[in-house]
């Protein structure tokens, strides 16, 4: 497959919901945690990349209740 390069295509306005996480990472303090009860196994890498963008570190553990995410730094 080849891709055509196009010039002079204007960039649309930013969507206000773009980049917002449904998880409360930006409001967390070190030691805080939250539970994702409907954990299906695919949220862990997303959680780490979202935290990285915010400049924080999280640790995730699968528990009997679901996926628990802690802010560690």
Gaussian input, Z-matrix of N, CA and C with variables (Angstrom, degrees):
# hf/3-21g

backbone

0 1
 N
 C     1     B1
 C     2     B2     1     A1
 N     3     B3     2     A2     1     D1
 C     4     B4     3     A3     2     D2
 C     5     B5     4     A4     3     D3
 N     6     B6     5     A5     4     D4
 C     7     B7     6     A6     5     D5
 C     8     B8     7     A7     6     D6
 N     9     B9     8     A8     7     D7
 C    10    B10     9     A9     8     D8
 C    11    B11    10    A10     9     D9
 N    12    B12    11    A11    10    D10
 C    13    B13    12    A12    11    D11
 C    14    B14    13    A13    12    D12
 N    15    B15    14    A14    13    D13
 C    16    B16    15    A15    14    D14
 C    17    B17    16    A16    15    D15
 N    18    B18    17    A17    16    D16
 C    19    B19    18    A18    17    D17
 C    20    B20    19    A19    18    D18
 N    21    B21    20    A20    19    D19
 C    22    B22    21    A21    20    D20
 C    23    B23    22    A22    21    D21
 N    24    B24    23    A23    22    D22
 C    25    B25    24    A24    23    D23
 C    26    B26    25    A25    24    D24
 N    27    B27    26    A26    25    D25
 C    28    B28    27    A27    26    D26
 C    29    B29    28    A28    27    D27
 N    30    B30    29    A29    28    D28
 C    31    B31    30    A30    29    D29
 C    32    B32    31    A31    30    D30
 N    33    B33    32    A32    31    D31
 C    34    B34    33    A33    32    D32
 C    35    B35    34    A34    33    D33
 N    36    B36    35    A35    34    D34
 C    37    B37    36    A36    35    D35
 C    38    B38    37    A37    36    D36
 N    39    B39    38    A38    37    D37
 C    40    B40    39    A39    38    D38
 C    41    B41    40    A40    39    D39
 N    42    B42    41    A41    40    D40
 C    43    B43    42    A42    41    D41
 C    44    B44    43    A43    42    D42
 N    45    B45    44    A44    43    D43
 C    46    B46    45    A45    44    D44
 C    47    B47    46    A46    45    D45
 N    48    B48    47    A47    46    D46
 C    49    B49    48    A48    47    D47
 C    50    B50    49    A49    48    D48
 N    51    B51    50    A50    49    D49
 C    52    B52    51    A51    50    D50
 C    53    B53    52    A52    51    D51
 N    54    B54    53    A53    52    D52
 C    55    B55    54    A54    53    D53
 C    56    B56    55    A55    54    D54
 N    57    B57    56    A56    55    D55
 C    58    B58    57    A57    56    D56
 C    59    B59    58    A58    57    D57
 N    60    B60    59    A59    58    D58
 C    61    B61    60    A60    59    D59
 C    62    B62    61    A61    60    D60
 N    63    B63    62    A62    61    D61
 C    64    B64    63    A63    62    D62
 C    65    B65    64    A64    63    D63
 N    66    B66    65    A65    64    D64
 C    67    B67    66    A66    65    D65
 C    68    B68    67    A67    66    D66
 N    69    B69    68    A68    67    D67
 C    70    B70    69    A69    68    D68
 C    71    B71    70    A70    69    D69
 N    72    B72    71    A71    70    D70
 C    73    B73    72    A72    71    D71
 C    74    B74    73    A73    72    D72
 N    75    B75    74    A74    73    D73
 C    76    B76    75    A75    74    D74
 C    77    B77    76    A76    75    D75
 N    78    B78    77    A77    76    D76
 C    79    B79    78    A78    77    D77
 C    80    B80    79    A79    78    D78
 N    81    B81    80    A80    79    D79
 C    82    B82    81    A81    80    D80
 C    83    B83    82    A82    81    D81
 N    84    B84    83    A83    82    D82
 C    85    B85    84    A84    83    D83
 C    86    B86    85    A85    84    D84
 N    87    B87    86    A86    85    D85
 C    88    B88    87    A87    86    D86
 C    89    B89    88    A88    87    D87
 N    90    B90    89    A89    88    D88
 C    91    B91    90    A90    89    D89
 C    92    B92    91    A91    90    D90
 N    93    B93    92    A92    91    D91
 C    94    B94    93    A93    92    D92
 C    95    B95    94    A94    93    D93
 N    96    B96    95    A95    94    D94
 C    97    B97    96    A96    95    D95
 C    98    B98    97    A97    96    D96
 N    99    B99    98    A98    97    D97
 C   100   B100    99    A99    98    D98
 C   101   B101   100   A100    99    D99
 N   102   B102   101   A101   100   D100
 C   103   B103   102   A102   101   D101
 C   104   B104   103   A103   102   D102
 N   105   B105   104   A104   103   D103
 C   106   B106   105   A105   104   D104
 C   107   B107   106   A106   105   D105
 N   108   B108   107   A107   106   D106
 C   109   B109   108   A108   107   D107
 C   110   B110   109   A109   108   D108
 N   111   B111   110   A110   109   D109
 C   112   B112   111   A111   110   D110
 C   113   B113   112   A112   111   D111
 N   114   B114   113   A113   112   D112
 C   115   B115   114   A114   113   D113
 C   116   B116   115   A115   114   D114
 N   117   B117   116   A116   115   D115
 C   118   B118   117   A117   116   D116
 C   119   B119   118   A118   117   D117
 N   120   B120   119   A119   118   D118
 C   121   B121   120   A120   119   D119
 C   122   B122   121   A121   120   D120
 N   123   B123   122   A122   121   D121
 C   124   B124   123   A123   122   D122
 C   125   B125   124   A124   123   D123
 N   126   B126   125   A125   124   D124
 C   127   B127   126   A126   125   D125
 C   128   B128   127   A127   126   D126
 N   129   B129   128   A128   127   D127
 C   130   B130   129   A129   128   D128
 C   131   B131   130   A130   129   D129
 N   132   B132   131   A131   130   D130
 C   133   B133   132   A132   131   D131
 C   134   B134   133   A133   132   D132
 N   135   B135   134   A134   133   D133
 C   136   B136   135   A135   134   D134
 C   137   B137   136   A136   135   D135
 N   138   B138   137   A137   136   D136
 C   139   B139   138   A138   137   D137
 C   140   B140   139   A139   138   D138
 N   141   B141   140   A140   139   D139
 C   142   B142   141   A141   140   D140
 C   143   B143   142   A142   141   D141
 N   144   B144   143   A143   142   D142
 C   145   B145   144   A144   143   D143
 C   146   B146   145   A145   144   D144
 N   147   B147   146   A146   145   D145
 C   148   B148   147   A147   146   D146
 C   149   B149   148   A148   147   D147
 N   150   B150   149   A149   148   D148
 C   151   B151   150   A150   149   D149
 C   152   B152   151   A151   150   D150
 N   153   B153   152   A152   151   D151
 C   154   B154   153   A153   152   D152
 C   155   B155   154   A154   153   D153
 N   156   B156   155   A155   154   D154
 C   157   B157   156   A156   155   D155
 C   158   B158   157   A157   156   D156
 N   159   B159   158   A158   157   D157
 C   160   B160   159   A159   158   D158
 C   161   B161   160   A160   159   D159
 N   162   B162   161   A161   160   D160
 C   163   B163   162   A162   161   D161
 C   164   B164   163   A163   162   D162
 N   165   B165   164   A164   163   D163
 C   166   B166   165   A165   164   D164
 C   167   B167   166   A166   165   D165
 N   168   B168   167   A167   166   D166
 C   169   B169   168   A168   167   D167
 C   170   B170   169   A169   168   D168
 N   171   B171   170   A170   169   D169
 C   172   B172   171   A171   170   D170
 C   173   B173   172   A172   171   D171
 N   174   B174   173   A173   172   D172
 C   175   B175   174   A174   173   D173
 C   176   B176   175   A175   174   D174
 N   177   B177   176   A176   175   D175
 C   178   B178   177   A177   176   D176
 C   179   B179   178   A178   177   D177
 N   180   B180   179   A179   178   D178
 C   181   B181   180   A180   179   D179
 C   182   B182   181   A181   180   D180
 N   183   B183   182   A182   181   D181
 C   184   B184   183   A183   182   D182
 C   185   B185   184   A184   183   D183
 N   186   B186   185   A185   184   D184
 C   187   B187   186   A186   185   D185
 C   188   B188   187   A187   186   D186
 N   189   B189   188   A188   187   D187
 C   190   B190   189   A189   188   D188
 C   191   B191   190   A190   189   D189
 N   192   B192   191   A191   190   D190
 C   193   B193   192   A192   191   D191
 C   194   B194   193   A193   192   D192
 N   195   B195   194   A194   193   D193
 C   196   B196   195   A195   194   D194
 C   197   B197   196   A196   195   D195
 N   198   B198   197   A197   196   D196
 C   199   B199   198   A198   197   D197
 C   200   B200   199   A199   198   D198
 N   201   B201   200   A200   199   D199
 C   202   B202   201   A201   200   D200
 C   203   B203   202   A202   201   D201
 N   204   B204   203   A203   202   D202
 C   205   B205   204   A204   203   D203
 C   206   B206   205   A205   204   D204
 N   207   B207   206   A206   205   D205
 C   208   B208   207   A207   206   D206
 C   209   B209   208   A208   207   D207
 N   210   B210   209   A209   208   D208
 C   211   B211   210   A210   209   D209
 C   212   B212   211   A211   210   D210
 N   213   B213   212   A212   211   D211
 C   214   B214   213   A213   212   D212
 C   215   B215   214   A214   213   D213
 N   216   B216   215   A215   214   D214
 C   217   B217   216   A216   215   D215
 C   218   B218   217   A217   216   D216

   B1=1.4443
   B2=1.5255
   B3=1.2877
   B4=1.4618
   B5=1.5235
   B6=1.3064
   B7=1.4537
   B8=1.5171
   B9=1.2979
   B10=1.4565
   B11=1.5261
   B12=1.3039
   B13=1.4578
   B14=1.5190
   B15=1.3343
   B16=1.4540
   B17=1.5218
   B18=1.2930
   B19=1.4585
   B20=1.5219
   B21=1.3322
   B22=1.4681
   B23=1.5252
   B24=1.3140
   B25=1.4635
   B26=1.5224
   B27=1.3449
   B28=1.4658
   B29=1.5270
   B30=1.3205
   B31=1.4557
   B32=1.5183
   B33=1.3377
   B34=1.4672
   B35=1.5274
   B36=1.3261
   B37=1.4587
   B38=1.5193
   B39=1.3238
   B40=1.4574
   B41=1.5208
   B42=1.3026
   B43=1.4527
   B44=1.5299
   B45=1.3413
   B46=1.4689
   B47=1.5238
   B48=1.3213
   B49=1.4633
   B50=1.5264
   B51=1.3174
   B52=1.4546
   B53=1.5248
   B54=1.3120
   B55=1.4547
   B56=1.5161
   B57=1.3109
   B58=1.4643
   B59=1.5166
   B60=1.2954
   B61=1.4566
   B62=1.5194
   B63=1.3027
   B64=1.4572
   B65=1.5215
   B66=1.3321
   B67=1.4578
   B68=1.5267
   B69=1.3361
   B70=1.4721
   B71=1.5326
   B72=1.3141
   B73=1.4624
   B74=1.5265
   B75=1.3192
   B76=1.4634
   B77=1.5261
   B78=1.3222
   B79=1.4623
   B80=1.5282
   B81=1.3228
   B82=1.4620
   B83=1.5203
   B84=1.3245
   B85=1.4541
   B86=1.5173
   B87=1.3300
   B88=1.4599
   B89=1.5243
   B90=1.3225
   B91=1.4602
   B92=1.5210
   B93=1.3385
   B94=1.4650
   B95=1.5249
   B96=1.3312
   B97=1.4591
   B98=1.5195
   B99=1.3267
   B100=1.4619
   B101=1.5163
   B102=1.3232
   B103=1.4569
   B104=1.5196
   B105=1.3339
   B106=1.4638
   B107=1.5289
   B108=1.3435
   B109=1.4602
   B110=1.5301
   B111=1.3158
   B112=1.4690
   B113=1.5204
   B114=1.3247
   B115=1.4586
   B116=1.5165
   B117=1.3528
   B118=1.4489
   B119=1.5150
   B120=1.3232
   B121=1.4475
   B122=1.5129
   B123=1.3283
   B124=1.4632
   B125=1.5263
   B126=1.3277
   B127=1.4631
   B128=1.5151
   B129=1.3302
   B130=1.4527
   B131=1.5281
   B132=1.3334
   B133=1.4736
   B134=1.5277
   B135=1.3247
   B136=1.4675
   B137=1.5222
   B138=1.3190
   B139=1.4563
   B140=1.5246
   B141=1.3238
   B142=1.4590
   B143=1.5313
   B144=1.3142
   B145=1.4651
   B146=1.5268
   B147=1.3311
   B148=1.4664
   B149=1.5248
   B150=1.3214
   B151=1.4578
   B152=1.5302
   B153=1.3149
   B154=1.4638
   B155=1.5356
   B156=1.3377
   B157=1.4578
   B158=1.5221
   B159=1.3375
   B160=1.4611
   B161=1.5216
   B162=1.3294
   B163=1.4563
   B164=1.5117
   B165=1.3298
   B166=1.4628
   B167=1.5203
   B168=1.3336
   B169=1.4643
   B170=1.5113
   B171=1.3175
   B172=1.4583
   B173=1.5218
   B174=1.3103
   B175=1.4518
   B176=1.5189
   B177=1.3245
   B178=1.4641
   B179=1.5245
   B180=1.3208
   B181=1.4580
   B182=1.5286
   B183=1.3102
   B184=1.4597
   B185=1.5154
   B186=1.3387
   B187=1.4657
   B188=1.5203
   B189=1.3061
   B190=1.4701
   B191=1.5219
   B192=1.3381
   B193=1.4689
   B194=1.5149
   B195=1.3310
   B196=1.4683
   B197=1.5223
   B198=1.3223
   B199=1.4526
   B200=1.5308
   B201=1.3206
   B202=1.4651
   B203=1.5176
   B204=1.3479
   B205=1.4563
   B206=1.5272
   B207=1.3466
   B208=1.4540
   B209=1.5097
   B210=1.3222
   B211=1.4583
   B212=1.5227
   B213=1.3402
   B214=1.4524
   B215=1.5241
   B216=1.3150
   B217=1.4626
   B218=1.5157
   A1=108.14
   A2=117.25
   A3=122.14
   A4=108.80
   A5=115.17
   A6=121.19
   A7=109.15
   A8=115.75
   A9=121.52
   A10=109.52
   A11=116.90
   A12=121.87
   A13=108.24
   A14=115.62
   A15=120.69
   A16=109.58
   A17=116.74
   A18=122.15
   A19=110.29
   A20=115.30
   A21=123.15
   A22=114.07
   A23=117.06
   A24=121.18
   A25=106.19
   A26=119.48
   A27=120.56
   A28=111.59
   A29=114.75
   A30=121.94
   A31=108.21
   A32=119.11
   A33=120.25
   A34=111.29
   A35=116.02
   A36=121.09
   A37=109.13
   A38=115.39
   A39=120.77
   A40=110.80
   A41=115.86
   A42=122.60
   A43=107.42
   A44=119.36
   A45=120.29
   A46=113.34
   A47=118.13
   A48=121.05
   A49=112.62
   A50=117.14
   A51=120.91
   A52=109.63
   A53=116.76
   A54=121.29
   A55=114.29
   A56=117.77
   A57=120.10
   A58=108.76
   A59=114.85
   A60=120.73
   A61=108.89
   A62=116.29
   A63=118.54
   A64=110.95
   A65=115.96
   A66=121.08
   A67=109.48
   A68=118.21
   A69=121.68
   A70=114.67
   A71=118.14
   A72=121.00
   A73=113.01
   A74=118.04
   A75=121.17
   A76=112.72
   A77=118.17
   A78=121.39
   A79=112.87
   A80=116.20
   A81=120.10
   A82=112.25
   A83=115.04
   A84=122.34
   A85=107.64
   A86=116.65
   A87=120.58
   A88=108.93
   A89=115.97
   A90=122.71
   A91=113.40
   A92=118.59
   A93=122.22
   A94=109.52
   A95=115.83
   A96=120.58
   A97=109.59
   A98=115.26
   A99=120.68
   A100=108.09
   A101=115.44
   A102=122.60
   A103=110.20
   A104=115.91
   A105=121.99
   A106=105.55
   A107=117.39
   A108=119.06
   A109=113.93
   A110=118.49
   A111=121.16
   A112=111.47
   A113=117.38
   A114=122.14
   A115=110.86
   A116=115.32
   A117=120.68
   A118=113.05
   A119=118.26
   A120=120.82
   A121=114.72
   A122=118.69
   A123=119.46
   A124=113.55
   A125=119.45
   A126=121.24
   A127=113.35
   A128=118.68
   A129=121.21
   A130=112.99
   A131=120.69
   A132=119.09
   A133=112.27
   A134=117.69
   A135=121.89
   A136=109.97
   A137=117.35
   A138=121.79
   A139=110.29
   A140=116.98
   A141=120.56
   A142=111.41
   A143=118.37
   A144=120.05
   A145=110.81
   A146=117.84
   A147=120.80
   A148=110.50
   A149=117.11
   A150=121.13
   A151=110.39
   A152=116.93
   A153=121.42
   A154=110.81
   A155=117.03
   A156=120.81
   A157=111.97
   A158=116.60
   A159=121.50
   A160=112.47
   A161=117.17
   A162=120.88
   A163=113.84
   A164=116.65
   A165=120.34
   A166=109.21
   A167=115.81
   A168=120.53
   A169=108.68
   A170=114.80
   A171=120.86
   A172=109.45
   A173=114.20
   A174=121.81
   A175=106.96
   A176=117.17
   A177=122.13
   A178=109.51
   A179=115.62
   A180=120.94
   A181=109.04
   A182=115.64
   A183=120.71
   A184=106.96
   A185=116.12
   A186=122.27
   A187=108.15
   A188=116.96
   A189=120.61
   A190=111.33
   A191=117.16
   A192=121.47
   A193=113.10
   A194=117.96
   A195=121.97
   A196=109.70
   A197=117.01
   A198=122.13
   A199=108.72
   A200=116.41
   A201=120.65
   A202=107.80
   A203=115.34
   A204=123.01
   A205=108.24
   A206=116.20
   A207=122.77
   A208=109.79
   A209=117.95
   A210=121.00
   A211=106.08
   A212=115.72
   A213=120.12
   A214=112.99
   A215=118.34
   A216=120.46
   A217=109.53
   D1=138.08
   D2=176.04
   D3=-116.20
   D4=150.68
   D5=-179.37
   D6=-114.10
   D7=136.87
   D8=179.82
   D9=-88.33
   D10=130.06
   D11=176.32
   D12=-84.32
   D13=128.69
   D14=-179.02
   D15=-117.35
   D16=144.71
   D17=-179.52
   D18=-112.72
   D19=154.98
   D20=174.61
   D21=61.84
   D22=35.51
   D23=173.56
   D24=-95.00
   D25=117.43
   D26=-176.94
   D27=-69.47
   D28=144.00
   D29=176.83
   D30=-78.48
   D31=125.35
   D32=179.92
   D33=-67.82
   D34=161.49
   D35=176.32
   D36=-59.75
   D37=149.03
   D38=-179.83
   D39=-68.62
   D40=135.45
   D41=175.83
   D42=-72.53
   D43=125.16
   D44=-177.22
   D45=-62.56
   D46=-21.12
   D47=179.09
   D48=-90.56
   D49=-7.83
   D50=-178.71
   D51=-68.86
   D52=130.96
   D53=178.28
   D54=86.62
   D55=-7.45
   D56=177.43
   D57=-81.09
   D58=137.05
   D59=179.03
   D60=-100.11
   D61=145.00
   D62=175.00
   D63=-79.81
   D64=-5.45
   D65=179.16
   D66=-96.80
   D67=148.74
   D68=-172.68
   D69=-84.67
   D70=34.44
   D71=-175.27
   D72=-56.38
   D73=-42.59
   D74=-175.19
   D75=-69.34
   D76=-18.01
   D77=-178.81
   D78=-98.11
   D79=-1.74
   D80=-174.73
   D81=-83.52
   D82=145.43
   D83=170.81
   D84=-105.18
   D85=162.03
   D86=179.74
   D87=-57.73
   D88=131.44
   D89=-178.52
   D90=97.33
   D91=-17.62
   D92=177.31
   D93=-72.17
   D94=154.27
   D95=175.99
   D96=-146.14
   D97=163.45
   D98=172.51
   D99=-144.85
   D100=159.78
   D101=-175.51
   D102=-112.02
   D103=135.65
   D104=171.85
   D105=-109.56
   D106=97.19
   D107=-173.90
   D108=-68.56
   D109=-28.46
   D110=-176.22
   D111=-91.80
   D112=32.71
   D113=-176.14
   D114=-57.71
   D115=125.18
   D116=179.24
   D117=-112.44
   D118=5.49
   D119=176.95
   D120=98.58
   D121=-11.96
   D122=-174.88
   D123=-104.96
   D124=-3.21
   D125=-174.84
   D126=-85.55
   D127=-20.13
   D128=-174.58
   D129=-59.70
   D130=-51.11
   D131=178.25
   D132=-62.91
   D133=-37.65
   D134=177.84
   D135=-61.69
   D136=-39.72
   D137=-178.43
   D138=-63.84
   D139=-43.06
   D140=-179.09
   D141=-67.39
   D142=-39.16
   D143=179.30
   D144=-70.43
   D145=-37.14
   D146=176.59
   D147=-63.95
   D148=-42.65
   D149=179.20
   D150=-64.98
   D151=-41.37
   D152=179.87
   D153=-59.48
   D154=-42.13
   D155=178.26
   D156=-61.33
   D157=-30.04
   D158=179.42
   D159=-87.55
   D160=-5.74
   D161=-179.76
   D162=78.04
   D163=24.53
   D164=178.26
   D165=-121.07
   D166=168.21
   D167=177.02
   D168=-121.15
   D169=139.32
   D170=178.51
   D171=-126.69
   D172=158.93
   D173=173.96
   D174=-127.47
   D175=134.15
   D176=-176.43
   D177=-118.09
   D178=139.67
   D179=175.79
   D180=-137.14
   D181=137.32
   D182=173.97
   D183=-82.91
   D184=125.33
   D185=178.69
   D186=-118.47
   D187=178.98
   D188=177.21
   D189=-63.58
   D190=-28.22
   D191=-178.22
   D192=-84.19
   D193=-20.97
   D194=-177.27
   D195=147.43
   D196=-149.90
   D197=179.12
   D198=-97.80
   D199=122.86
   D200=177.30
   D201=-106.29
   D202=134.39
   D203=-177.20
   D204=-118.69
   D205=125.57
   D206=177.67
   D207=-112.14
   D208=141.81
   D209=169.59
   D210=-87.31
   D211=123.77
   D212=-176.45
   D213=-111.89
   D214=-14.63
   D215=178.85
   D216=-156.55

